[in-house]
C-alpha cells in the first residue's frame, strides 16, 4: 500500500491541476 501511496503522490506532484480529480478518485477507491 505504501508503494501505491508514493506513486499517487508522484502523479499528483506531476499534475497538480488533476490533483482535485485524483483526490475524488482516491476517495472512491477508499
N, C-alpha and C positions, 0 to 999 in steps of 0.2 A: 504493500500500500504506500509505503514511503516513496518508492521509486515513482509511482504514478503521481504522487503529490509533487515531486520535484519536476517532473515533466510538465505538469499543469502550470506550475509557476513559470517555467521557461516559456511556454507558449504564451501565457498572459503577458510576460515581460516583452515578448517579441510583438505581440499585438495588443497594446493597451486599449485600443478602441474596441476590440472584440471582448475585452475583459468583462463587460456587462453581460454579453451573450454567454460567455463561458461560465460566469457566476450562475446564471439561470440554469445552464445545463448541469452544473455541479450540484445544484440543489435538487434537481430532478434525479440525478444519479443517487444521491444520498437518500 
